[in-house]
Amino acid sequence: MTTGRGRTLARVLLGGFLVFAGTSHLTFARQEFQAQVPEWFPVNEDATVLGSGVAEIALGSALIAARKKHRGLVGWVAAAFFVAIFPGNISQYLTHTDGFGLDTDTKRGVRLLFQPVLVLWALWSTGAWADRRRKRDQ
């Protein structure tokens, strides 16, 4: 598999994952996601879950469908989204909140370690770093 094909596959898989996750925010896993919204977050839990679900569907769709010239930007936006939701994952760990089978601190800790992987996946699969270097060198 060439790097181009590998990146395309990785980008489409990440996009599909986000569309599925976003859809689950709006439907069958809505209550599960509400339990993970930190108490300190100033927006209603349901509104947060609905908004993040819509954002995930939009980001996933963009990862799948964006034209080549826009993929780098989409990658940076997806990476920023993963960084933005990271405090919720930290809160889930610190408050020992169960959800989605994350019923131990070890499982919640492993999830924390996976979040940077999502950031890197978004940046690599869209060619965001290469795009930024190319624009910087012009």
N, CA, C and O atoms as CSV, one atom per row, in Angstrom:
chain,resi,resn,atom,element,x,y,z
A,1,MET,N,N,0.860,-1.181,0.000
A,1,MET,CA,C,0.000,0.000,0.000
A,1,MET,C,C,0.901,1.239,0.000
A,1,MET,O,O,1.781,1.356,0.853
A,2,THR,N,N,0.698,2.147,-0.928
A,2,THR,CA,C,1.512,3.349,-0.986
A,2,THR,C,C,1.101,4.313,0.113
A,2,THR,O,O,0.020,4.190,0.690
A,3,THR,N,N,1.964,5.264,0.397
A,3,THR,CA,C,1.666,6.255,1.420
A,3,THR,C,C,0.392,7.011,1.088
A,3,THR,O,O,-0.410,7.289,1.979
A,4,GLY,N,N,0.190,7.350,-0.189
A,4,GLY,CA,C,-1.024,8.052,-0.595
A,4,GLY,C,C,-2.271,7.232,-0.322
A,4,GLY,O,O,-3.260,7.750,0.195
A,5,ARG,N,N,-2.225,5.970,-0.664
A,5,ARG,CA,C,-3.375,5.092,-0.403
A,5,ARG,C,C,-3.567,4.866,1.084
A,5,ARG,O,O,-4.696,4.821,1.572
A,6,GLY,N,N,-2.465,4.725,1.803
A,6,GLY,CA,C,-2.546,4.543,3.258
A,6,GLY,C,C,-3.154,5.754,3.943
A,6,GLY,O,O,-3.984,5.623,4.843
A,7,ARG,N,N,-2.735,6.927,3.510
A,7,ARG,CA,C,-3.308,8.155,4.078
A,7,ARG,C,C,-4.788,8.276,3.745
A,7,ARG,O,O,-5.598,8.653,4.592
A,8,THR,N,N,-5.126,7.958,2.524
A,8,THR,CA,C,-6.532,8.029,2.119
A,8,THR,C,C,-7.376,7.082,2.963
A,8,THR,O,O,-8.430,7.467,3.470
A,9,LEU,N,N,-6.916,5.847,3.114
A,9,LEU,CA,C,-7.638,4.883,3.929
A,9,LEU,C,C,-7.753,5.370,5.372
A,9,LEU,O,O,-8.825,5.286,5.971
A,10,ALA,N,N,-6.662,5.875,5.927
A,10,ALA,CA,C,-6.673,6.366,7.311
A,10,ALA,C,C,-7.629,7.546,7.467
A,10,ALA,O,O,-8.349,7.640,8.461
A,11,ARG,N,N,-7.636,8.437,6.491
A,11,ARG,CA,C,-8.508,9.618,6.538
A,11,ARG,C,C,-9.978,9.206,6.463
A,11,ARG,O,O,-10.806,9.709,7.222
A,12,VAL,N,N,-10.300,8.296,5.551
A,12,VAL,CA,C,-11.677,7.838,5.396
A,12,VAL,C,C,-12.133,7.061,6.633
A,12,VAL,O,O,-13.275,7.211,7.069
A,13,LEU,N,N,-11.251,6.233,7.200
A,13,LEU,CA,C,-11.599,5.512,8.429
A,13,LEU,C,C,-11.863,6.469,9.587
A,13,LEU,O,O,-12.826,6.297,10.334
A,14,LEU,N,N,-11.010,7.470,9.733
A,14,LEU,CA,C,-11.221,8.455,10.794
A,14,LEU,C,C,-12.519,9.214,10.554
A,14,LEU,O,O,-13.281,9.460,11.489
A,15,GLY,N,N,-12.769,9.582,9.312
A,15,GLY,CA,C,-14.020,10.264,8.988
A,15,GLY,C,C,-15.234,9.407,9.302
A,15,GLY,O,O,-16.215,9.893,9.866
A,16,GLY,N,N,-15.171,8.135,8.939
A,16,GLY,CA,C,-16.276,7.223,9.242
A,16,GLY,C,C,-16.475,7.049,10.736
A,16,GLY,O,O,-17.608,6.998,11.216
A,17,PHE,N,N,-15.379,6.957,11.468
A,17,PHE,CA,C,-15.454,6.857,12.928
A,17,PHE,C,C,-16.157,8.083,13.503
A,17,PHE,O,O,-17.017,7.952,14.373
A,18,LEU,N,N,-15.799,9.266,13.025
A,18,LEU,CA,C,-16.414,10.492,13.532
A,18,LEU,C,C,-17.893,10.586,13.174
A,18,LEU,O,O,-18.704,10.997,14.004
A,19,VAL,N,N,-18.250,10.212,11.957
A,19,VAL,CA,C,-19.670,10.233,11.572
A,19,VAL,C,C,-20.460,9.272,12.456
A,19,VAL,O,O,-21.546,9.610,12.930
A,20,PHE,N,N,-19.916,8.077,12.678
A,20,PHE,CA,C,-20.597,7.110,13.556
A,20,PHE,C,C,-20.713,7.654,14.981
A,20,PHE,O,O,-21.784,7.598,15.584
A,21,ALA,N,N,-19.613,8.179,15.515
A,21,ALA,CA,C,-19.636,8.715,16.882
A,21,ALA,C,C,-20.627,9.872,16.983
A,21,ALA,O,O,-21.390,9.949,17.946
A,22,GLY,N,N,-20.623,10.761,16.009
A,22,GLY,CA,C,-21.553,11.884,16.023
A,22,GLY,C,C,-22.998,11.435,15.966
A,22,GLY,O,O,-23.855,11.978,16.663
A,23,THR,N,N,-23.265,10.446,15.137
A,23,THR,CA,C,-24.618,9.904,15.045
A,23,THR,C,C,-25.030,9.281,16.379
A,23,THR,O,O,-26.180,9.410,16.799
A,24,SER,N,N,-24.098,8.611,17.038
A,24,SER,CA,C,-24.424,8.003,18.333
A,24,SER,C,C,-24.686,9.077,19.391
A,24,SER,O,O,-25.473,8.855,20.311
A,25,HIS,N,N,-24.037,10.236,19.270
A,25,HIS,CA,C,-24.317,11.355,20.179
A,25,HIS,C,C,-25.789,11.782,20.063
A,25,HIS,O,O,-26.427,12.138,21.053
A,26,LEU,N,N,-26.296,11.737,18.858
A,26,LEU,CA,C,-27.651,12.228,18.599
A,26,LEU,C,C,-28.723,11.171,18.813
A,26,LEU,O,O,-29.908,11.500,18.866
A,27,THR,N,N,-28.331,9.908,18.937
A,27,THR,CA,C,-29.326,8.836,18.984
A,27,THR,C,C,-29.097,7.905,20.172
A,27,THR,O,O,-29.358,8.281,21.315
A,28,PHE,N,N,-28.618,6.713,19.910
A,28,PHE,CA,C,-28.628,5.637,20.899
A,28,PHE,C,C,-27.684,5.811,22.080
A,28,PHE,O,O,-27.901,5.169,23.108
A,29,ALA,N,N,-26.646,6.644,21.993
A,29,ALA,CA,C,-25.696,6.799,23.103
A,29,ALA,C,C,-25.777,8.177,23.752
A,29,ALA,O,O,-24.870,8.585,24.478
A,30,ARG,N,N,-26.843,8.872,23.490
A,30,ARG,CA,C,-26.970,10.256,23.960
A,30,ARG,C,C,-26.807,10.367,25.480
A,30,ARG,O,O,-26.056,11.222,25.951
A,31,GLN,N,N,-27.482,9.536,26.240
A,31,GLN,CA,C,-27.386,9.605,27.701
A,31,GLN,C,C,-25.994,9.229,28.182
A,31,GLN,O,O,-25.491,9.821,29.136
A,32,GLU,N,N,-25.374,8.268,27.544
A,32,GLU,CA,C,-24.020,7.854,27.903
A,32,GLU,C,C,-23.046,9.018,27.740
A,32,GLU,O,O,-22.179,9.232,28.588
A,33,PHE,N,N,-23.189,9.766,26.653
A,33,PHE,CA,C,-22.326,10.920,26.429
A,33,PHE,C,C,-22.637,12.046,27.423
A,33,PHE,O,O,-21.724,12.746,27.862
A,34,GLN,N,N,-23.884,12.222,27.771
A,34,GLN,CA,C,-24.241,13.266,28.743
A,34,GLN,C,C,-23.542,13.040,30.068
A,34,GLN,O,O,-23.138,13.999,30.726
A,35,ALA,N,N,-23.395,11.792,30.469
A,35,ALA,CA,C,-22.737,11.479,31.743
A,35,ALA,C,C,-21.255,11.851,31.714
A,35,ALA,O,O,-20.629,11.958,32.768
A,36,GLN,N,N,-20.695,12.045,30.541
A,36,GLN,CA,C,-19.269,12.360,30.433
A,36,GLN,C,C,-18.974,13.852,30.336
A,36,GLN,O,O,-17.809,14.251,30.336
A,37,VAL,N,N,-20.004,14.674,30.254
A,37,VAL,CA,C,-19.786,16.121,30.198
A,37,VAL,C,C,-19.385,16.580,31.602
A,37,VAL,O,O,-20.117,16.336,32.561
A,38,PRO,N,N,-18.243,17.236,31.732
A,38,PRO,CA,C,-17.789,17.658,33.066
A,38,PRO,C,C,-18.790,18.599,33.743
A,38,PRO,O,O,-19.424,19.420,33.081
A,39,GLU,N,N,-18.924,18.472,35.045
A,39,GLU,CA,C,-19.851,19.324,35.796
A,39,GLU,C,C,-19.500,20.799,35.658
A,39,GLU,O,O,-20.391,21.648,35.678
A,40,TRP,N,N,-18.226,21.115,35.518
A,40,TRP,CA,C,-17.785,22.505,35.453
A,40,TRP,C,C,-18.051,23.145,34.087
A,40,TRP,O,O,-17.943,24.363,33.946
A,41,PHE,N,N,-18.398,22.335,33.082
A,41,PHE,CA,C,-18.615,22.891,31.745
A,41,PHE,C,C,-19.889,23.740,31.766
A,41,PHE,O,O,-20.934,23.268,32.215
A,42,PRO,N,N,-19.817,24.991,31.285
A,42,PRO,CA,C,-20.927,25.936,31.474
A,42,PRO,C,C,-22.135,25.757,30.552
A,42,PRO,O,O,-23.044,26.588,30.571
A,43,VAL,N,N,-22.164,24.707,29.759
A,43,VAL,CA,C,-23.276,24.484,28.832
A,43,VAL,C,C,-24.020,23.221,29.268
A,43,VAL,O,O,-23.408,22.250,29.713
A,44,ASN,N,N,-25.329,23.248,29.135
A,44,ASN,CA,C,-26.178,22.103,29.463
A,44,ASN,C,C,-25.626,20.829,28.826
A,44,ASN,O,O,-25.164,20.851,27.685
A,45,GLU,N,N,-25.676,19.722,29.563
A,45,GLU,CA,C,-25.110,18.459,29.082
A,45,GLU,C,C,-25.720,18.010,27.759
A,45,GLU,O,O,-25.002,17.589,26.852
A,46,ASP,N,N,-27.044,18.101,27.649
A,46,ASP,CA,C,-27.683,17.647,26.416
A,46,ASP,C,C,-27.279,18.525,25.231
A,46,ASP,O,O,-27.008,18.017,24.142
A,47,ALA,N,N,-27.240,19.827,25.443
A,47,ALA,CA,C,-26.824,20.734,24.367
A,47,ALA,C,C,-25.376,20.465,23.966
A,47,ALA,O,O,-25.035,20.521,22.784
A,48,THR,N,N,-24.536,20.176,24.939
A,48,THR,CA,C,-23.134,19.865,24.656
A,48,THR,C,C,-23.024,18.600,23.806
A,48,THR,O,O,-22.279,18.560,22.826
A,49,VAL,N,N,-23.770,17.577,24.192
A,49,VAL,CA,C,-23.726,16.307,23.458
A,49,VAL,C,C,-24.274,16.485,22.041
A,49,VAL,O,O,-23.697,15.972,21.082
A,50,LEU,N,N,-25.372,17.202,21.911
A,50,LEU,CA,C,-25.936,17.432,20.580
A,50,LEU,C,C,-24.979,18.246,19.715
A,50,LEU,O,O,-24.751,17.912,18.553
A,51,GLY,N,N,-24.423,19.306,20.278
A,51,GLY,CA,C,-23.490,20.144,19.521
A,51,GLY,C,C,-22.240,19.391,19.110
A,51,GLY,O,O,-21.780,19.511,17.975
A,52,SER,N,N,-21.689,18.612,20.036
A,52,SER,CA,C,-20.484,17.856,19.687
A,52,SER,C,C,-20.806,16.757,18.673
A,52,SER,O,O,-19.968,16.416,17.839
A,53,GLY,N,N,-22.019,16.204,18.744
A,53,GLY,CA,C,-22.418,15.210,17.756
A,53,GLY,C,C,-22.503,15.793,16.355
A,53,GLY,O,O,-22.025,15.197,15.390
A,54,VAL,N,N,-23.112,16.961,16.256
A,54,VAL,CA,C,-23.198,17.640,14.959
A,54,VAL,C,C,-21.793,17.975,14.448
A,54,VAL,O,O,-21.499,17.802,13.265
A,55,ALA,N,N,-20.928,18.457,15.350
A,55,ALA,CA,C,-19.554,18.784,14.961
A,55,ALA,C,C,-18.817,17.537,14.466
A,55,ALA,O,O,-18.081,17.601,13.481
A,56,GLU,N,N,-19.011,16.413,15.143
A,56,GLU,CA,C,-18.342,15.191,14.722
A,56,GLU,C,C,-18.837,14.709,13.359
A,56,GLU,O,O,-18.045,14.257,12.532
A,57,ILE,N,N,-20.125,14.805,13.129
A,57,ILE,CA,C,-20.661,14.414,11.815
A,57,ILE,C,C,-20.097,15.327,10.730
A,57,ILE,O,O,-19.703,14.854,9.664
A,58,ALA,N,N,-20.058,16.620,10.993
A,58,ALA,CA,C,-19.519,17.564,10.006
A,58,ALA,C,C,-18.030,17.317,9.753
A,58,ALA,O,O,-17.587,17.308,8.604
A,59,LEU,N,N,-17.265,17.117,10.821
A,59,LEU,CA,C,-15.830,16.862,10.659
A,59,LEU,C,C,-15.585,15.543,9.929
A,59,LEU,O,O,-14.745,15.467,9.033
A,60,GLY,N,N,-16.323,14.514,10.317
A,60,GLY,CA,C,-16.160,13.226,9.645
A,60,GLY,C,C,-16.491,13.305,8.174
A,60,GLY,O,O,-15.774,12.760,7.335
A,61,SER,N,N,-17.573,13.982,7.864
A,61,SER,CA,C,-17.965,14.148,6.463
A,61,SER,C,C,-16.908,14.935,5.697
A,61,SER,O,O,-16.583,14.606,4.556
A,62,ALA,N,N,-16.378,15.969,6.326
A,62,ALA,CA,C,-15.341,16.767,5.678
A,62,ALA,C,C,-14.071,15.946,5.460
A,62,ALA,O,O,-13.430,16.069,4.417
A,63,LEU,N,N,-13.706,15.118,6.424
A,63,LEU,CA,C,-12.525,14.269,6.243
A,63,LEU,C,C,-12.701,13.335,5.048
A,63,LEU,O,O,-11.756,13.088,4.298
A,64,ILE,N,N,-13.891,12.832,4.882
A,64,ILE,CA,C,-14.164,11.893,3.793
A,64,ILE,C,C,-14.248,12.615,2.447
A,64,ILE,O,O,-13.720,12.126,1.448
A,65,ALA,N,N,-14.897,13.758,2.417
A,65,ALA,CA,C,-15.251,14.378,1.139
A,65,ALA,C,C,-14.411,15.585,0.727
A,65,ALA,O,O,-14.520,16.034,-0.415
A,66,ALA,N,N,-13.586,16.120,1.606
A,66,ALA,CA,C,-12.856,17.349,1.272
A,66,ALA,C,C,-11.940,17.153,0.077
A,66,ALA,O,O,-11.268,16.130,-0.060
A,67,ARG,N,N,-11.933,18.143,-0.768
A,67,ARG,CA,C,-11.013,18.134,-1.903
A,67,ARG,C,C,-9.597,18.277,-1.390
A,67,ARG,O,O,-9.377,18.782,-0.290
A,68,LYS,N,N,-8.653,17.842,-2.173
A,68,LYS,CA,C,-7.252,17.791,-1.742
A,68,LYS,C,C,-6.749,19.134,-1.218
A,68,LYS,O,O,-6.018,19.178,-0.228
A,69,LYS,N,N,-7.131,20.213,-1.865
A,69,LYS,CA,C,-6.616,21.521,-1.452
A,69,LYS,C,C,-7.146,21.965,-0.086
A,69,LYS,O,O,-6.579,22.870,0.526
A,70,HIS,N,N,-8.219,21.344,0.399
A,70,HIS,CA,C,-8.797,21.708,1.696
A,70,HIS,C,C,-8.503,20.698,2.799
A,70,HIS,O,O,-8.819,20.951,3.961
A,71,ARG,N,N,-7.913,19.572,2.459
A,71,ARG,CA,C,-7.717,18.507,3.449
A,71,ARG,C,C,-6.815,18.926,4.601
A,71,ARG,O,O,-7.066,18.557,5.749
A,72,GLY,N,N,-5.784,19.683,4.314
A,72,GLY,CA,C,-4.897,20.126,5.390
A,72,GLY,C,C,-5.648,20.943,6.425
A,72,GLY,O,O,-5.477,20.735,7.627
A,73,LEU,N,N,-6.466,21.857,5.975
A,73,LEU,CA,C,-7.267,22.666,6.890
A,73,LEU,C,C,-8.224,21.792,7.701
A,73,LEU,O,O,-8.372,21.977,8.908
A,74,VAL,N,N,-8.864,20.848,7.033
A,74,VAL,CA,C,-9.776,19.938,7.729
A,74,VAL,C,C,-9.009,19.138,8.788
A,74,VAL,O,O,-9.526,18.898,9.879
A,75,GLY,N,N,-7.797,18.732,8.472
A,75,GLY,CA,C,-6.970,18.002,9.433
A,75,GLY,C,C,-6.667,18.827,10.669
A,75,GLY,O,O,-6.746,18.326,11.791
A,76,TRP,N,N,-6.318,20.099,10.466
A,76,TRP,CA,C,-6.045,20.983,11.613
A,76,TRP,C,C,-7.300,21.202,12.456
A,76,TRP,O,O,-7.222,21.234,13.684
A,77,VAL,N,N,-8.450,21.351,11.807
A,77,VAL,CA,C,-9.707,21.541,12.546
A,77,VAL,C,C,-10.054,20.279,13.335
A,77,VAL,O,O,-10.463,20.366,14.493
A,78,ALA,N,N,-9.894,19.115,12.720
A,78,ALA,CA,C,-10.172,17.861,13.428
A,78,ALA,C,C,-9.222,17.687,14.606
A,78,ALA,O,O,-9.642,17.277,15.688
A,79,ALA,N,N,-7.948,17.997,14.403
A,79,ALA,CA,C,-6.979,17.892,15.500
A,79,ALA,C,C,-7.354,18.842,16.635
A,79,ALA,O,O,-7.271,18.474,17.807
A,80,ALA,N,N,-7.767,20.062,16.291
A,80,ALA,CA,C,-8.179,21.030,17.315
A,80,ALA,C,C,-9.415,20.523,18.066
A,80,ALA,O,O,-9.526,20.721,19.276
A,81,PHE,N,N,-10.328,19.882,17.369
A,81,PHE,CA,C,-11.510,19.309,18.016
A,81,PHE,C,C,-11.095,18.251,19.033
A,81,PHE,O,O,-11.600,18.237,20.156
A,82,PHE,N,N,-10.183,17.373,18.649
A,82,PHE,CA,C,-9.732,16.337,19.575
A,82,PHE,C,C,-9.040,16.940,20.805
A,82,PHE,O,O,-9.166,16.418,21.913
A,83,VAL,N,N,-8.323,18.024,20.602
A,83,VAL,CA,C,-7.700,18.717,21.742
A,83,VAL,C,C,-8.777,19.372,22.610
A,83,VAL,O,O,-8.692,19.342,23.838
A,84,ALA,N,N,-9.781,19.958,21.976
A,84,ALA,CA,C,-10.842,20.660,22.714
A,84,ALA,C,C,-11.658,19.727,23.597
A,84,ALA,O,O,-12.101,20.131,24.672
A,85,ILE,N,N,-11.864,18.492,23.166
A,85,ILE,CA,C,-12.663,17.573,23.980
A,85,ILE,C,C,-11.826,16.815,25.010
A,85,ILE,O,O,-12.376,16.102,25.849
A,86,PHE,N,N,-10.528,16.963,24.953
A,86,PHE,CA,C,-9.642,16.249,25.876
A,86,PHE,C,C,-9.926,16.565,27.349
A,86,PHE,O,O,-9.867,15.651,28.171
A,87,PRO,N,N,-10.230,17.811,27.720
A,87,PRO,CA,C,-10.557,18.067,29.133
A,87,PRO,C,C,-11.733,17.237,29.648
A,87,PRO,O,O,-11.766,16.885,30.827
A,88,GLY,N,N,-12.684,16.924,28.793
A,88,GLY,CA,C,-13.787,16.056,29.198
A,88,GLY,C,C,-13.305,14.658,29.522
A,88,GLY,O,O,-13.797,14.029,30.459
A,89,ASN,N,N,-12.342,14.164,28.749
A,89,ASN,CA,C,-11.771,12.846,29.019
A,89,ASN,C,C,-10.966,12.857,30.320
A,89,ASN,O,O,-11.005,11.901,31.094
A,90,ILE,N,N,-10.245,13.939,30.546
A,90,ILE,CA,C,-9.500,14.074,31.808
A,90,ILE,C,C,-10.473,14.109,32.979
A,90,ILE,O,O,-10.245,13.461,34.001
A,91,SER,N,N,-11.551,14.861,32.832
A,91,SER,CA,C,-12.560,14.942,33.885
A,91,SER,C,C,-13.157,13.573,34.174
A,91,SER,O,O,-13.360,13.214,35.335
A,92,GLN,N,N,-13.437,12.812,33.133
A,92,GLN,CA,C,-13.992,11.472,33.327
A,92,GLN,C,C,-13.027,10.618,34.148
A,92,GLN,O,O,-13.450,9.848,35.010
A,93,TYR,N,N,-11.737,10.758,33.878
A,93,TYR,CA,C,-10.728,10.010,34.632
A,93,TYR,C,C,-10.682,10.469,36.091
A,93,TYR,O,O,-10.697,9.650,37.009
A,94,LEU,N,N,-10.626,11.783,36.291
A,94,LEU,CA,C,-10.481,12.323,37.648
A,94,LEU,C,C,-11.719,12.105,38.521
A,94,LEU,O,O,-11.607,11.940,39.736
A,95,THR,N,N,-12.897,12.105,37.895
A,95,THR,CA,C,-14.136,11.927,38.666
A,95,THR,C,C,-14.589,10.460,38.699
A,95,THR,O,O,-15.618,10.136,39.293
A,96,HIS,N,N,-13.813,9.582,38.058
A,96,HIS,CA,C,-14.104,8.144,38.051
A,96,HIS,C,C,-15.490,7.850,37.474
A,96,HIS,O,O,-16.199,6.966,37.953
A,97,THR,N,N,-15.861,8.604,36.439
A,97,THR,CA,C,-17.170,8.441,35.807
A,97,THR,C,C,-17.124,7.288,34.815
A,97,THR,O,O,-16.289,7.264,33.910
A,98,ASP,N,N,-18.026,6.338,34.995
A,98,ASP,CA,C,-18.113,5.203,34.072
A,98,ASP,C,C,-18.839,5.623,32.798
A,98,ASP,O,O,-19.693,6.510,32.815
A,99,GLY,N,N,-18.491,4.985,31.722
A,99,GLY,CA,C,-19.180,5.216,30.462
A,99,GLY,C,C,-18.509,4.447,29.350
A,99,GLY,O,O,-17.281,4.419,29.259
A,100,PHE,N,N,-19.305,3.826,28.506
A,100,PHE,CA,C,-18.816,3.086,27.344
A,100,PHE,C,C,-17.830,1.990,27.724
A,100,PHE,O,O,-16.869,1.737,26.997
A,101,GLY,N,N,-18.060,1.351,28.843
A,101,GLY,CA,C,-17.172,0.275,29.274
A,101,GLY,C,C,-15.917,0.766,29.966
A,101,GLY,O,O,-15.084,-0.036,30.388
A,102,LEU,N,N,-15.773,2.075,30.087
A,102,LEU,CA,C,-14.617,2.633,30.800
A,102,LEU,C,C,-14.979,2.696,32.283
A,102,LEU,O,O,-15.309,3.755,32.816
A,103,ASP,N,N,-14.908,1.536,32.932
A,103,ASP,CA,C,-15.378,1.421,34.308
A,103,ASP,C,C,-14.248,1.252,35.328
A,103,ASP,O,O,-14.497,0.940,36.492
A,104,THR,N,N,-13.006,1.461,34.881
A,104,THR,CA,C,-11.867,1.455,35.801
A,104,THR,C,C,-10.951,2.617,35.441
A,104,THR,O,O,-10.982,3.132,34.324
A,105,ASP,N,N,-10.144,3.012,36.404
A,105,ASP,CA,C,-9.181,4.078,36.115
A,105,ASP,C,C,-8.175,3.654,35.054
A,105,ASP,O,O,-7.713,4.483,34.269
A,106,THR,N,N,-7.839,2.393,35.026
A,106,THR,CA,C,-6.910,1.903,34.001
A,106,THR,C,C,-7.499,2.089,32.608
A,106,THR,O,O,-6.821,2.583,31.707
A,107,LYS,N,N,-8.740,1.699,32.432
A,107,LYS,CA,C,-9.385,1.858,31.118
A,107,LYS,C,C,-9.522,3.333,30.748
A,107,LYS,O,O,-9.298,3.710,29.598
A,108,ARG,N,N,-9.889,4.164,31.719
A,108,ARG,CA,C,-10.012,5.600,31.435
A,108,ARG,C,C,-8.640,6.201,31.131
A,108,ARG,O,O,-8.529,7.102,30.299
A,109,GLY,N,N,-7.601,5.711,31.796
A,109,GLY,CA,C,-6.239,6.180,31.540
A,109,GLY,C,C,-5.761,5.806,30.149
A,109,GLY,O,O,-5.105,6.604,29.479
A,110,VAL,N,N,-6.085,4.600,29.713
A,110,VAL,CA,C,-5.719,4.176,28.356
A,110,VAL,C,C,-6.407,5.068,27.335
A,110,VAL,O,O,-5.818,5.426,26.315
A,111,ARG,N,N,-7.651,5.423,27.611
A,111,ARG,CA,C,-8.362,6.326,26.703
A,111,ARG,C,C,-7.636,7.664,26.605
A,111,ARG,O,O,-7.537,8.237,25.520
A,112,LEU,N,N,-7.135,8.160,27.718
A,112,LEU,CA,C,-6.385,9.423,27.697
A,112,LEU,C,C,-5.173,9.307,26.782
A,112,LEU,O,O,-4.846,10.247,26.059
A,113,LEU,N,N,-4.510,8.163,26.811
A,113,LEU,CA,C,-3.325,7.971,25.972
A,113,LEU,C,C,-3.683,7.898,24.493
A,113,LEU,O,O,-2.850,8.198,23.638
A,114,PHE,N,N,-4.911,7.505,24.187
A,114,PHE,CA,C,-5.331,7.380,22.795
A,114,PHE,C,C,-5.664,8.734,22.168
A,114,PHE,O,O,-5.609,8.872,20.946
A,115,GLN,N,N,-6.008,9.731,22.979
A,115,GLN,CA,C,-6.412,11.033,22.425
A,115,GLN,C,C,-5.313,11.678,21.565
A,115,GLN,O,O,-5.612,12.177,20.481
A,116,PRO,N,N,-4.054,11.681,22.018
A,116,PRO,CA,C,-3.007,12.223,21.125
A,116,PRO,C,C,-2.875,11.448,19.820
A,116,PRO,O,O,-2.500,12.013,18.793
A,117,VAL,N,N,-3.182,10.159,19.859
A,117,VAL,CA,C,-3.153,9.355,18.632
A,117,VAL,C,C,-4.176,9.893,17.633
A,117,VAL,O,O,-3.899,9.964,16.436
A,118,LEU,N,N,-5.361,10.274,18.124
A,118,LEU,CA,C,-6.378,10.839,17.239
A,118,LEU,C,C,-5.906,12.154,16.619
A,118,LEU,O,O,-6.145,12.409,15.439
A,119,VAL,N,N,-5.239,12.980,17.413
A,119,VAL,CA,C,-4.700,14.248,16.900
A,119,VAL,C,C,-3.699,13.961,15.783
A,119,VAL,O,O,-3.775,14.542,14.700
A,120,LEU,N,N,-2.766,13.061,16.062
A,120,LEU,CA,C,-1.751,12.730,15.055
A,120,LEU,C,C,-2.373,12.076,13.821
A,120,LEU,O,O,-1.948,12.337,12.696
A,121,TRP,N,N,-3.369,11.234,14.032
A,121,TRP,CA,C,-4.068,10.566,12.933
A,121,TRP,C,C,-4.709,11.609,12.017
A,121,TRP,O,O,-4.593,11.514,10.795
A,122,ALA,N,N,-5.379,12.597,12.597
A,122,ALA,CA,C,-6.026,13.646,11.803
A,122,ALA,C,C,-4.992,14.427,10.995
A,122,ALA,O,O,-5.208,14.708,9.816
A,123,LEU,N,N,-3.881,14.775,11.619
A,123,LEU,CA,C,-2.859,15.571,10.934
A,123,LEU,C,C,-2.144,14.777,9.851
A,123,LEU,O,O,-1.912,15.286,8.754
A,124,TRP,N,N,-1.794,13.529,10.156
A,124,TRP,CA,C,-1.071,12.718,9.181
A,124,TRP,C,C,-1.954,12.335,8.003
A,124,TRP,O,O,-1.549,12.462,6.847
A,125,SER,N,N,-3.162,11.865,8.297
A,125,SER,CA,C,-4.011,11.333,7.222
A,125,SER,C,C,-4.474,12.394,6.236
A,125,SER,O,O,-4.829,12.068,5.104
A,126,THR,N,N,-4.476,13.640,6.639
A,126,THR,CA,C,-4.886,14.724,5.744
A,126,THR,C,C,-3.699,15.424,5.088
A,126,THR,O,O,-3.876,16.288,4.229
A,127,GLY,N,N,-2.502,15.050,5.492
A,127,GLY,CA,C,-1.318,15.721,4.970
A,127,GLY,C,C,-1.175,17.144,5.496
A,127,GLY,O,O,-0.546,17.986,4.855
A,128,ALA,N,N,-1.755,17.412,6.658
A,128,ALA,CA,C,-1.778,18.772,7.202
A,128,ALA,C,C,-0.372,19.328,7.455
A,128,ALA,O,O,-0.114,20.499,7.178
A,129,TRP,N,N,0.535,18.498,7.979
A,129,TRP,CA,C,1.894,18.979,8.232
A,129,TRP,C,C,2.602,19.327,6.934
A,129,TRP,O,O,3.213,20.389,6.818
A,130,ALA,N,N,2.520,18.432,5.960
A,130,ALA,CA,C,3.162,18.679,4.671
A,130,ALA,C,C,2.577,19.922,4.014
A,130,ALA,O,O,3.309,20.719,3.427
A,131,ASP,N,N,1.275,20.088,4.109
A,131,ASP,CA,C,0.602,21.252,3.544
A,131,ASP,C,C,1.108,22.533,4.198
A,131,ASP,O,O,1.362,23.528,3.518
A,132,ARG,N,N,1.251,22.501,5.500
A,132,ARG,CA,C,1.743,23.688,6.221
A,132,ARG,C,C,3.183,24.014,5.827
A,132,ARG,O,O,3.518,25.176,5.600
A,133,ARG,N,N,4.038,22.984,5.746
A,133,ARG,CA,C,5.432,23.204,5.334
A,133,ARG,C,C,5.494,23.776,3.921
A,133,ARG,O,O,6.263,24.697,3.644
A,134,ARG,N,N,4.684,23.223,3.042
A,134,ARG,CA,C,4.665,23.674,1.647
A,134,ARG,C,C,4.269,25.144,1.570
A,134,ARG,O,O,4.886,25.915,0.835
A,135,LYS,N,N,3.249,25.537,2.321
A,135,LYS,CA,C,2.794,26.933,2.307
A,135,LYS,C,C,3.822,27.851,2.945
A,135,LYS,O,O,4.003,28.987,2.507
A,136,ARG,N,N,4.497,27.360,3.984
A,136,ARG,CA,C,5.524,28.158,4.659
A,136,ARG,C,C,6.718,28.406,3.729
A,136,ARG,O,O,7.300,29.490,3.735
A,137,ASP,N,N,7.071,27.406,2.941
A,137,ASP,CA,C,8.243,27.510,2.070
A,137,ASP,C,C,7.987,28.278,0.778
A,137,ASP,O,O,8.929,28.566,0.039
A,138,GLN,N,N,6.748,28.609,0.496
A,138,GLN,CA,C,6.445,29.337,-0.740
A,138,GLN,C,C,6.825,30.792,-0.627
A,138,GLN,O,O,6.639,31.553,-1.576
